[in-house]
Amino acid sequence: MTEQSRVAALSNVSLERRAWNIRRKALLMGEVQGQGYIGQALGIADVLAASYFHALDYRAEDPEWEGRDRYLLSIGHYAIALYAVLMEAGILPEEELETYGMDDSRMPMSGMASYTPGMEITGGSLGQGLGIAVGMALGLKRKRNPAFVYNLMSDGELGEGSTWEAAMSGAHHKLDNLICLVDFNDQQADGKSTEMLCSEPLGDKWAAFGWHVQRVDGNDLAAVVEAFDAARAADHVGPRVIIFDTTMCKGVPFLEAREITHFVRVEADEWSKALAVLDEGKPA
């Protein structure tokens, strides 16, 4: 397939189908290891589909292209979700799917920039991504590079002081090329994030720090796309944040119903069941 025909084929696939493909790839990778942060991957798939197939400017054949928009995965344990979209975008070959989490794989269980093409930073110690994003955005500004910097983070990171230091810094430097994406699924390792350290009213807090704020249903693709467009076009001298309310394990109802979904337990015989349920809802 020529590059021109590959690009044409990519553009003819709906965002709904992209999100479905991302979910399916994540489940297949989880089945390889028998574990993984599947709940987060299923929940954030719509945001990732809109990110890579609507909002971002990048070149799959050249992941380090200087003109690219930077997409930072602050939440390193979401790596399985990012690998799925990197495969869908053609940055990683799908043949590597079965190597997920194995020795010498380019897809370790937590995101590491030195291993994976398209992985901008090594995430995992939560609360660091936004600070790095501020530095990147400031650097791009000083180089007169028009690229955007996106930072995907979790609601659990809202309890980290470094997040709010970075938020204050981004506003101070008037970084209108910085867009923070908050996955608000109300789950973290010890329970509901709103019960561990409640960050509400969240939109008001970001606005008080000088950010342009939107909050939408992160599993409504039309709303997600509209929010990305509004964030980029906002008449606001400063950074922007989109808070996405998402459902853990979205698309697989019997997993959605589990009491613990942060690291959802999937039994050996349930991987095929999850794939079958997902396949029933395959979009055109």
Secondary structure, 3 states (H helix, E strand, C coil): CCHHHHHHHHHCCCHHHHHHHHHHHHHHHHHHHCCCCHHHHHHHHHHHHHHHHHHCCCCCCCCCCCCCCEEEECCHHHHHHHHHHHHHCCCCCHHHHHHCCCCCCCCCCCCCCCCCCCCCCCCCCCCCHHHHHHHHHHHHHHCCCCCCEEEEEEHHHHHCHHHHHHHHHHHHCCCCCEEEEEEECCCECCECHHHHCCCCCHHHHHHHCCCEEEEEECCCHHHHHHHHHHHHHCCCCCCEEEEEECCCCCCCHHHHCCCCCCCCCCCCCHHHHHHHHHHHCCCC
